[in-house]
Amino acid sequence: MNIAHPELAPSRLECATAVALQQRLHGLVTMSGVVRSPRLVAGADVSYDFVPTRFSKGKKASEFLYAAVVVLELPSLRAVETASVAGRAEFPYVPGLLSFREIPPLLEAFRKLRVTPDAVLVDGQGIAHPRRCGLASHLGLVLDLPAVGCAKSRLIGEYREPGLRRGSTSALRDGGEIVGRVVRTRDGVAPLFVSVGHKISLDAAVALVLECAPRYRLPETTRQAHSLVNELRRQRK
């Protein structure tokens, strides 16, 4: 698979420069669009260990990363192709700037694909981010594909708990702005935090997440990508 804009994801830069680039990238994000009759949807995930530090009781993120991409066919959710990589991070672990750490290995995995997905679901945030450019938005811009942030936890914003039935949603608001939706994907199970990544509307993003999550809390794309990175970690250990 060809990467449309690799220049938007430099891995070696200062944190202040990364913040400035994030602010510029937000202006490039398209928060509208519908993925018409998507056939192939990719799930992307990155994982790493947190190791004890020598000089404190805390932990720090390991420099060794595991990245995976799983492409599923709709509506069957059958796996069409997978790709994964393991390697060392070139950008430090800085909350709010994790896309600069995680996108380079993800791009290595995407380059291995023979197919090009119609959309990408990311285990992370889209515009539900302090600078409105989380991992899903950044990756969507680099790939020039519709992308959706589908996170297990909230990064920013306030919300009311959605109804208990699958498909119930509530608005995720930050400073009066709707930055995402809180989506119940299974009856009575903790909701997910869905936000626009790039080239898709919020309504279409929620619909795609629900289509990819017919049985479990997580979309099948994310669930399989997460399983793949965990298997890589187990093999290395």
PAZARO-125601 format. One record per residue (C-alpha): residue number from 1; residue in three letters; chain; x, y, z. Coordinates in steps of 0.25 Angstrom, whole numbers, plus 2048, in hexadecimal, padded with zeros to 3 digits. Example, Ala and Ser with C-alpha at 12.3 -4.5 7.8 and 13.67 -1.06 7.14 Angstrom:
<vovexs>
- nr|rest|kette|east|north|up
- 1|Ala|A|831|7EE|81F
- 2|Ser|A|837|7FC|81D
</vovexs>
This chain:
<vovexs>
- nr|rest|kette|east|north|up
- 1|Met|A|800|800|800
- 2|Asn|A|805|80E|7FC
- 3|Ile|A|806|818|807
- 4|Ala|A|800|826|802
- 5|His|A|807|830|80B
- 6|Pro|A|812|82A|813
- 7|Glu|A|818|837|815
- 8|Leu|A|80D|83B|81F
- 9|Ala|A|813|830|829
- 10|Pro|A|821|834|82C
- 11|Ser|A|826|82B|838
- 12|Arg|A|832|834|83C
- 13|Leu|A|82E|842|840
- 14|Glu|A|82E|84A|84D
- 15|Cys|A|821|84A|855
- 16|Ala|A|81E|858|853
- 17|Thr|A|81F|856|844
- 18|Ala|A|816|84A|845
- 19|Val|A|80C|853|84C
- 20|Ala|A|80D|85D|841
- 21|Leu|A|80B|853|836
- 22|Gln|A|7FF|84D|83D
- 23|Gln|A|7F8|85A|83E
- 24|Arg|A|7FB|85C|82F
- 25|Leu|A|7F6|84E|82C
- 26|His|A|7E9|851|833
- 27|Gly|A|7E6|85B|828
- 28|Leu|A|7E7|850|81D
- 29|Val|A|7DD|847|824
- 30|Thr|A|7D0|845|81C
- 31|Met|A|7C5|842|826
- 32|Ser|A|7BA|83E|81C
- 33|Gly|A|7B8|833|812
- 34|Val|A|7B2|825|811
- 35|Val|A|7B9|818|80D
- 36|Arg|A|7AF|813|803
- 37|Ser|A|7AE|804|803
- 38|Pro|A|7BB|801|80A
- 39|Arg|A|7C1|7F4|806
- 40|Leu|A|7CE|7F3|80E
- 41|Val|A|7D0|7FA|81B
- 42|Ala|A|7DD|7FA|823
- 43|Gly|A|7E0|7F9|831
- 44|Ala|A|7ED|7FF|837
- 45|Asp|A|7F3|7FD|844
- 46|Val|A|801|800|84B
- 47|Ser|A|805|7FA|858
- 48|Tyr|A|812|7FB|861
- 49|Asp|A|815|7F7|86F
- 50|Phe|A|817|800|87B
- 51|Val|A|824|7FD|883
- 52|Pro|A|828|801|891
- 53|Thr|A|832|80D|892
- 54|Arg|A|83F|80C|89A
- 55|Phe|A|83D|819|8A1
- 56|Ser|A|82E|819|8A5
- 57|Lys|A|822|810|8A8
- 58|Gly|A|81C|814|89B
- 59|Lys|A|81D|80E|88D
- 60|Lys|A|821|812|880
- 61|Ala|A|81C|80E|872
- 62|Ser|A|825|804|86B
- 63|Glu|A|82D|808|85F
- 64|Phe|A|829|7FB|858
- 65|Leu|A|81C|7FC|850
- 66|Tyr|A|812|7F2|84A
- 67|Ala|A|809|7F7|83F
- 68|Ala|A|7FF|7F0|837
- 69|Val|A|7F4|7F2|82C
- 70|Val|A|7E9|7E8|829
- 71|Val|A|7E0|7EA|81D
- 72|Leu|A|7D2|7E4|81E
- 73|Glu|A|7C8|7E2|813
- 74|Leu|A|7B9|7E8|815
- 75|Pro|A|7AF|7E3|818
- 76|Ser|A|7B5|7D6|81C
- 77|Leu|A|7C1|7DC|824
- 78|Arg|A|7C9|7D1|81E
- 79|Ala|A|7D8|7D4|81F
- 80|Val|A|7DE|7D7|812
- 81|Glu|A|7EC|7DB|815
- 82|Thr|A|7F5|7DE|821
- 83|Ala|A|802|7E5|823
- 84|Ser|A|80B|7E7|82F
- 85|Val|A|818|7ED|833
- 86|Ala|A|821|7EE|840
- 87|Gly|A|82C|7F8|842
- 88|Arg|A|831|803|84B
- 89|Ala|A|82A|811|84C
- 90|Glu|A|831|81D|848
- 91|Phe|A|828|827|84F
- 92|Pro|A|827|828|85E
- 93|Tyr|A|81A|824|865
- 94|Val|A|813|831|867
- 95|Pro|A|804|831|86A
- 96|Gly|A|7FD|839|85F
- 97|Leu|A|808|837|855
- 98|Leu|A|807|828|854
- 99|Ser|A|804|828|845
- 100|Phe|A|812|82C|842
- 101|Arg|A|817|820|84A
- 102|Glu|A|80D|816|844
- 103|Ile|A|80A|81A|836
- 104|Pro|A|818|816|830
- 105|Pro|A|817|807|834
- 106|Leu|A|808|807|82F
- 107|Leu|A|80D|80D|822
- 108|Glu|A|817|801|821
- 109|Ala|A|80B|7F8|823
- 110|Phe|A|802|7FF|819
- 111|Arg|A|80D|7FE|80E
- 112|Lys|A|80D|7EF|80F
- 113|Leu|A|7FE|7EE|80B
- 114|Arg|A|7FB|7EA|7FD
- 115|Val|A|7ED|7F0|7FE
- 116|Thr|A|7E8|7FE|801
- 117|Pro|A|7DD|7FF|80C
- 118|Asp|A|7D1|808|80A
- 119|Ala|A|7D2|80D|818
- 120|Val|A|7DA|80C|825
- 121|Leu|A|7D6|80A|833
- 122|Val|A|7E0|80E|83D
- 123|Asp|A|7E1|80A|84C
- 124|Gly|A|7E3|819|850
- 125|Gln|A|7DE|827|84E
- 126|Gly|A|7DA|82F|842
- 127|Ile|A|7D6|83D|845
- 128|Ala|A|7D3|83A|853
- 129|His|A|7E1|83F|857
- 130|Pro|A|7E6|84C|85D
- 131|Arg|A|7EB|851|850
- 132|Arg|A|7E0|84A|848
- 133|Cys|A|7EA|841|841
- 134|Gly|A|7EB|833|848
- 135|Leu|A|7F1|826|842
- 136|Ala|A|7E5|823|839
- 137|Ser|A|7E5|831|833
- 138|His|A|7F4|831|831
- 139|Leu|A|7F4|823|82B
- 140|Gly|A|7E8|827|822
- 141|Leu|A|7F0|833|81C
- 142|Val|A|7FC|82B|81A
- 143|Leu|A|7F5|820|813
- 144|Asp|A|7EA|829|80C
- 145|Leu|A|7DF|820|810
- 146|Pro|A|7D3|821|819
- 147|Ala|A|7D7|81E|827
- 148|Val|A|7CF|81C|834
- 149|Gly|A|7D4|81E|842
- 150|Cys|A|7CE|813|84B
- 151|Ala|A|7D4|813|859
- 152|Lys|A|7D1|80B|865
- 153|Ser|A|7D3|817|86E
- 154|Arg|A|7D0|826|86E
- 155|Leu|A|7DC|830|86C
- 156|Ile|A|7D4|83D|86C
- 157|Gly|A|7C6|842|86E
- 158|Glu|A|7B9|840|876
- 159|Tyr|A|7AE|837|873
- 160|Arg|A|7A1|831|879
- 161|Glu|A|7A0|822|879
- 162|Pro|A|799|81C|86D
- 163|Gly|A|78D|813|86E
- 164|Leu|A|790|804|872
- 165|Arg|A|78C|7FE|864
- 166|Arg|A|795|7FC|859
- 167|Gly|A|796|808|84F
- 168|Ser|A|793|812|85A
- 169|Thr|A|79C|81E|859
- 170|Ser|A|79E|82B|860
- 171|Ala|A|7A6|838|85C
- 172|Leu|A|7B5|839|861
- 173|Arg|A|7B7|848|863
- 174|Asp|A|7C3|850|865
- 175|Gly|A|7C1|85F|868
- 176|Gly|A|7B4|85F|861
- 177|Glu|A|7B9|858|855
- 178|Ile|A|7B4|84A|851
- 179|Val|A|7C1|842|84F
- 180|Gly|A|7BB|834|84F
- 181|Arg|A|7B0|82B|853
- 182|Val|A|7B0|821|85F
- 183|Val|A|7AB|814|858
- 184|Arg|A|7A5|808|85F
- 185|Thr|A|7A9|7FC|856
- 186|Arg|A|7A3|7F1|85F
- 187|Asp|A|797|7F1|869
- 188|Gly|A|79C|7F5|877
- 189|Val|A|7AB|7F5|873
- 190|Ala|A|7B4|801|875
- 191|Pro|A|7B3|80B|869
- 192|Leu|A|7BE|80F|85F
- 193|Phe|A|7C2|81D|85B
- 194|Val|A|7C1|81F|84C
- 195|Ser|A|7C6|82C|845
- 196|Val|A|7C8|830|837
- 197|Gly|A|7D6|82D|832
- 198|His|A|7D6|832|824
- 199|Lys|A|7CD|832|817
- 200|Ile|A|7C1|82D|81F
- 201|Ser|A|7B5|833|826
- 202|Leu|A|7B2|830|835
- 203|Asp|A|7A5|829|831
- 204|Ala|A|7AC|821|827
- 205|Ala|A|7B8|81E|831
- 206|Val|A|7AE|818|83B
- 207|Ala|A|7A6|810|831
- 208|Leu|A|7B3|80A|82C
- 209|Val|A|7B8|806|83A
- 210|Leu|A|7AA|800|83D
- 211|Glu|A|7AB|7F8|830
- 212|Cys|A|7B9|7F3|834
- 213|Ala|A|7B4|7EF|842
- 214|Pro|A|7A9|7E5|841
- 215|Arg|A|7AD|7DC|84C
- 216|Tyr|A|7B7|7E2|855
- 217|Arg|A|7BA|7F0|85C
- 218|Leu|A|7C5|7F3|853
- 219|Pro|A|7C4|7F3|844
- 220|Glu|A|7C9|7E6|83D
- 221|Thr|A|7D4|7EE|836
- 222|Thr|A|7DA|7F4|843
- 223|Arg|A|7D8|7E7|84B
- 224|Gln|A|7E0|7DF|840
- 225|Ala|A|7EB|7E9|83F
- 226|His|A|7EC|7EA|84E
- 227|Ser|A|7ED|7DA|84F
- 228|Leu|A|7F8|7DB|844
- 229|Val|A|801|7E5|84B
- 230|Asn|A|7FF|7DD|858
- 231|Glu|A|803|7D0|851
- 232|Leu|A|810|7D8|84C
- 233|Arg|A|813|7DC|85A
- 234|Arg|A|811|7CE|85F
- 235|Gln|A|81A|7C8|855
- 236|Arg|A|825|7D2|858
- 237|Lys|A|825|7CF|867
</vovexs>
